Amino acid sequence: MQVFHGTIITCDDNNTVANYLVEREGRIAYIGEKLPTQYEVVPPIELGNNVMIPAFVDTHMHYSGFSVLHKLFPINDTDSNAKILEQLKEYAATTKENIVVGFGATEFAVSEGHLILKEQMDDACPEKPALIIKHDAHSGVANTMFINAVYSKIENLRGFNKTTGELKQEAFLAACEFLTHGFSTKKVIDSMVETSDFLASRGIGLICSASGLGFIRDYDFDMERSVAKGLDNGMQIRAAYQTSNVDKISRKEMNRVVFANLDGTFANQDAALLDNYCTINNKGVSYFNDVDVQKFCINANRAGYQIALHAVGDAAFEQAINAIAMALEDYPRYDHRHIILHGSLPTKAALKTCAKYNIMISAQPSMLSHLDGVYEYVKEILSEDRAKGINPLKSINDMGIKVCFNSDAPASDPNPVMWIHDACNNKNPEQSVSVYDALRMATFNGAFSLFEEKERGSLEMGKSCDLTILDANPYEVPKEELKNINVAEMYLKGKPYQRSRMGSMATMLRGMFPQ
C-alpha cells in the first residue's frame, strides 16, 4: 500500500484536483482532499513541487517500425546534404551491417532545399546497399546497389523514381519489406523491449500500434502481441491490424482494424486534397476509390470491429467520414468508437458528420512543430490559409467530437508534453484549447478510444494505478512554457517503472505461452 500526498490532477469529468491518492494492490483505493483515518498509519510519499497525473496514451504508432528505426544509423544533423553524406560515408565504412539504413532526412531542413540523390549516395557508399528514410517514415532515397537488389519488386510500382532513387508509396513499402525480411527476430524484439523504456521516460503507459505494413507476412503484428503479453513492467500495448483485406481480419483476435492508408503525407505532397498543392499541379494521391473504402467499412462494422482510417488531407478525410457514415447507416451501432487517424485538414461538412455519428479523431498535435522548418514548408505547399486549418482542435472539441492524440511514430517521437504544449499553443491561436482539455485528450480520451476508460485514463477509485509524475504543475506554468515540463517518474500498476527483468526472447516466449 502507498499513500501519495500533493497536487494530483485526476483528469476526470469534473477536472478534480485531489490532495491524496492511496494505491493498494496496483489499484486506486482512494483519491480525495482528505486522507481517511484508516490510511493515516502509512507514511505518505510527498510529491513536493511535483504533480501527479494519469499516464499518457499514444493512440496510434507503429511500434515495431519505430523500435527498429531508432536502432539504425541516425541522421543527427540534417541542415545540409553534405553533412548527411559525410555521416553516411563514415557509418558505411565502420558498420558490420550488410545494408546501410539511415533515418531522419528532411529536405526542407537542409540548405540545398532537396533530398540527397542516388548518385550522391553512390559516391558516399559505393560498396553496400544503402537506404536513407525520410523523417516521415513514408519515403526514402536509395543508392544504386540497393535499387538493384529490389528492382524486380519495385520496377512497376507507384512511387519509384529510377533517376533520383526516390521511393514513395507502394515502392517504399516493398523496399521496407525487403529490409525487414533481413532483420533477425531477436533484433526486432530487443528493440521493442527497449522501446517500452523510452515510452515510459515520456510518461506513456498505454499505446495502440498499427501493424501489418512494412514487414513480410505481417509478422510484426504477431511479435507485437507476444511482446505486449510478455512484458513484466506494466506497459500496456494494444495491437491493431492494418490491412485493406477484410479476409485477413477474421484470422486475428482484436478489436481495432486499421484500413491501409487512404492517402500519403504533406511531406511528400501526396496527401489527398480537394484543391491543388501550391507547388505542384495536382491534388496528391488517393490510394483507394470510394467503393473499396465503403465496402471495407460496411463489412468491418457489421463484424463488430472498431474501424480506424488513416486520412491526412481534406479529400481523404471526407472519403473516410463518408465511408464510416455509410457503414453506420447500413448497420447502426451505439458504441462503435470508429476513429479517423490524423484527420489533419478536416472540412466543416465532414466534421458535422463526425459529430452526428460520434466518430472520433486521433490528432497529431505536434505535426507542425516536431521539426524545424516544417510549418514554413507546409505553408508553402498548401498556402498559409489552408495551413491554419490543420488541427483545428478547439472547433472539433466545441462540436462535441472526442479528440485523442498520437505520434504516428516513427513519423515523430512520442512526446506527450509537447502534444499538450502544441494543443494549447496552436499555430492558429484561435484553435488552441485549454490545458485541461489538452490533458484529457492526452489521457482519458486516449483510453476511451481504446475501450480502456474504465481501467485507465483518469485517476479514480478502482482504476489501475498508472501514474505519471511531472516536475511542474501544468495549470500554473505559463502556456508558452508548457514544453519545458519534464516527466520525473512513472508508476504502472502501482509500481515505479523498471526496465523489463527478462531478456527479449524470454519476454516473447512468456507472451506466446502465458502460464
Beta strands, then each sheet from edge to edge (+ up, - down):
strand 1: 2-9
strand 2: 17-24
strand 3: 27-32
strand 4: 45-54
strand 5: 56-61
strand 6: 73-74
strand 7: 100-105
strand 8: 130-134
strand 9: 139-142
strand 10: 166-168
strand 11: 204-211
strand 12: 236-243
strand 13: 256-259
strand 14: 306-311
strand 15: 339-342
strand 16: 360-363
strand 17: 403-405
strand 18: 467-470
strand 19: 487-492
strand 20: 495-496
sheet 1: 3+ 2- 1+ 4+ 18- 19+ 20-
sheet 2: 5+ 11+ 12+ 13+ 14+ 15+ 16+ 17+
sheet 3: 6+ 7+ 8+ 9- 10+
end
